[in-house]
């Protein structure tokens, strides 16, 4: 079952599982592929920087802060830029780190819907901030890269060998695809060259997503997003896509280059986690509903729906203690339906049950908020009325007696009556002595002819 944890517990959880999260992240094939593609060596200095960035990322998730406050991010982004890591690869690193955190949380039974939504929101904000900083770093190093054009050429070759790459003309017609594009799509190069890019468009992808894509790249800006494509055999694959406009010396678009990373397995895993989370949330809701139902059965009278004797006993102890501590009045009323056995014998127990329900409903509408009303057993009811002295309790009892006497009940021809015993809590009273004085008063009301209210002796 999902455990709902508070902020302090979540903070402690992340600190305890920090090393496990970092190890998972660094061991992921997607992260290793990024490092290998860009020949980023796993020397101690670089690895330490990755660990520091992960700590920064976890800290943002932990405290709900922003990545702007994390100073190590610039060194981390500079390292990625030094090895020509792309913006798309940066997003891959972020997504895999987020996935590693979620997996550790989920495996420990803490990934609630609200927590996952918060992580998604914080990750999106961090990704936008990092991308903005990364673009600034890339621009500031353009001169350096131009002086190392041979190295850049080698990196471009590495990208082409390890990523899904395609080129289109300004109208979106494919002019180049690499081997990995053909491998994942199932099409040959001849089947793709000269065709519009929608040859691999999946019907489930909304048109609005492609409108945003084209609006962005026509403004000569790079676009990045998750796209579901369709293979030649009709199956789907999901790619993290970056599309970059290539400009001529006059600033006009001459072609678009698209670099993609296959994240099908990652997205399917995330969907499975979402499905599991949804199912578990549904199960928690079911258990919550069952718990409420069981609580009602434990504390409520099955027939009338008011408090049962056991629940009343619990309130009785608490209210006596409160009244004595606050030096306030407390009164008890015990009500008994007159000649109820005769009603059952004459009209049957079904009629008797209906009358008990009706009386409980009538009385329940006339007592004040804070009064505790319960079925004591059989045809007896009790009312514990805090901050009420014996005069107020007597007035309430008389009101209820007249209410019942004047009410027309179904099943019976004659009007019903009730007898009531009333007692006020004294300084030396216990629950037992208070109840006995009210019960004695009820017995006296019965003995004096019924349909009356009697006050217990002090």
Residue pairs with C-beta under 8 A, 6 or more apart in sequence:
1 109
1 280
1 283
1 284
1 287
2 109
2 110
2 111
2 112
2 277
2 280
2 281
2 284
3 109
3 110
4 112
5 13
5 110
10 62
10 110
10 115
11 62
11 63
13 105
13 108
13 110
14 21
14 58
14 61
14 62
14 101
15 62
17 104
17 108
18 54
18 55
18 58
20 104
21 54
21 58
21 97
21 100
21 101
21 104
22 50
22 51
22 54
24 100
24 103
24 104
25 31
25 54
25 96
25 97
25 100
26 32
26 47
26 50
28 96
28 99
28 100
30 92
30 96
30 261
30 263
30 266
31 92
31 93
31 96
33 162
34 40
34 85
34 89
34 92
34 93
35 42
36 162
37 89
37 158
37 159
37 162
37 163
38 80
38 83
38 84
38 85
38 89
38 155
38 158
39 83
39 158
40 46
40 79
40 80
40 83
40 85
46 79
49 72
49 75
49 76
49 79
50 76
52 72
52 75
52 76
53 72
53 73
53 76
54 97
55 72
56 67
56 70
56 72
56 73
56 76
57 67
57 94
57 97
57 101
57 126
58 101
59 65
59 70
60 66
60 67
60 70
60 122
60 126
61 101
61 119
61 122
61 123
64 118
64 122
66 125
66 126
66 129
67 73
67 125
67 126
67 129
67 130
68 129
73 130
73 133
74 133
74 137
77 90
77 130
77 133
77 134
77 137
78 137
80 89
80 90
80 134
81 134
81 137
81 138
81 141
83 155
84 145
84 152
84 155
86 159
86 242
86 259
87 131
87 134
87 135
87 222
87 224
87 242
88 224
88 240
88 241
88 242
88 259
88 260
88 261
89 261
90 130
90 131
90 134
91 127
91 131
91 224
91 240
92 240
92 261
92 263
94 123
94 126
94 127
94 130
95 123
95 240
95 263
95 266
96 266
98 119
98 120
98 123
99 266
99 269
99 270
101 119
102 111
102 116
102 119
102 270
102 273
103 273
105 111
105 115
106 273
106 276
106 277
111 273
111 277
112 277
112 281
113 277
113 278
113 281
116 273
116 274
116 277
131 224
145 152
159 165
159 259
160 178
161 178
162 180
163 178
163 180
163 259
163 260
163 261
164 178
164 180
164 181
164 184
164 239
164 259
164 260
164 261
164 262
165 176
165 177
165 178
165 180
165 181
165 257
165 258
165 259
165 260
166 174
166 176
166 177
166 178
166 181
166 192
166 197
166 257
166 258
166 260
167 174
167 175
167 176
167 177
167 255
167 256
167 257
167 258
168 174
168 175
168 197
168 255
168 256
168 258
169 175
169 255
170 253
170 254
170 255
170 256
172 196
172 197
172 198
172 256
173 194
173 195
173 196
173 197
174 192
174 193
174 194
174 195
174 196
174 197
174 199
175 193
175 255
176 193
177 189
177 192
177 193
181 192
181 260
182 188
182 189
182 192
184 231
184 237
184 262
185 192
185 200
185 229
185 231
185 232
185 237
186 231
186 232
186 233
187 199
187 200
187 232
191 232
192 199
200 229
200 230
200 231
201 210
201 229
201 230
202 228
202 229
202 230
202 236
203 230
204 228
204 236
205 227
205 228
209 225
209 227
212 223
212 225
213 223
213 225
213 243
216 222
216 223
217 223
217 243
217 245
217 253
217 256
218 253
220 245
220 247
220 251
220 253
221 245
222 242
222 243
222 244
222 245
223 241
223 242
223 243
224 240
224 241
224 242
224 243
225 240
225 241
226 238
226 239
226 240
226 241
226 263
226 267
227 238
227 239
227 241
227 260
228 236
228 237
228 238
229 236
229 237
229 238
229 239
230 236
231 237
236 264
237 262
237 264
238 262
238 263
238 264
238 266
238 267
238 268
239 260
239 261
239 262
239 263
239 264
240 260
240 261
240 263
241 258
241 259
241 260
242 258
242 259
242 260
243 256
243 257
243 258
244 256
244 257
244 258
244 259
245 253
245 256
246 253
246 254
246 255
246 256
246 257
247 253
247 254
248 254
298 310
298 311
299 307
299 308
299 310
299 311
300 306
300 307
300 308
300 311
301 307
301 308
301 360
301 374
301 375
302 308
303 353
303 356
303 357
303 375
304 356
304 357
304 360
304 361
304 375
305 357
305 360
306 360
306 364
306 373
306 374
306 375
307 315
307 372
307 373
307 374
307 375
308 374
308 375
309 374
309 375
309 376
309 377
311 374
312 372
312 374
312 376
312 382
312 384
315 372
315 384
316 372
316 384
316 431
316 435
317 431
319 330
319 372
319 384
319 386
320 330
320 425
320 429
320 430
320 431
320 434
322 328
322 386
323 329
323 330
323 386
323 425
324 425
324 427
328 386
328 387
329 386
329 387
329 388
329 389
329 392
329 424
329 425
330 384
330 385
330 386
330 387
330 388
330 424
330 425
331 384
331 385
331 388
331 389
331 390
331 392
331 393
331 422
331 423
331 424
331 425
332 382
332 383
332 384
332 385
332 393
332 422
332 423
332 424
332 425
332 434
332 435
332 438
333 382
333 383
333 385
333 393
333 396
333 397
333 400
333 420
333 421
333 422
333 438
334 376
334 380
334 381
334 382
334 420
334 421
334 435
334 438
334 439
334 441
334 442
335 363
335 380
335 381
335 382
335 383
335 397
335 400
335 418
335 419
335 420
335 442
336 379
336 380
336 381
336 418
336 419
336 420
336 442
336 446
337 343
337 355
337 356
337 359
337 379
337 416
337 417
337 418
338 416
338 417
338 418
338 419
338 446
338 450
338 451
339 450
340 352
340 355
340 378
340 379
343 351
343 352
343 355
343 412
343 416
344 351
344 352
347 411
347 412
351 410
351 411
351 412
352 379
354 409
354 410
354 411
355 409
355 411
355 412
355 416
356 375
356 379
358 407
358 409
358 410
359 381
359 404
359 416
359 418
360 373
360 375
360 381
362 403
362 404
362 407
363 373
363 381
363 383
363 400
363 403
364 373
366 396
366 399
366 400
366 403
367 373
367 383
367 385
367 396
368 385
370 385
370 386
370 387
371 383
371 384
371 385
371 386
372 383
372 384
372 385
373 381
373 382
373 383
374 381
374 382
374 383
375 381
376 382
383 396
385 392
385 393
385 396
388 396
389 424
390 422
390 423
390 424
390 455
393 422
393 424
394 422
394 453
394 455
397 420
397 422
397 453
398 453
400 418
400 420
401 417
401 418
401 420
401 451
401 452
401 453
404 416
404 417
404 418
405 415
405 416
405 417
405 418
405 451
406 415
407 415
407 416
408 415
409 415
409 416
417 450
417 451
418 451
419 442
419 445
419 446
419 450
419 451
419 452
419 453
419 454
420 442
420 445
420 452
420 453
420 454
421 438
421 439
421 440
421 441
421 442
421 443
421 444
421 445
421 453
421 454
421 455
421 456
422 438
422 441
422 453
422 454
422 455
422 456
423 434
423 435
423 437
423 438
423 441
423 455
423 456
424 458
425 434
426 434
426 458
437 456
437 457
437 458
438 456
440 456
440 457
441 454
441 455
441 456
441 457
442 454
444 454
445 452
445 453
445 454
448 454
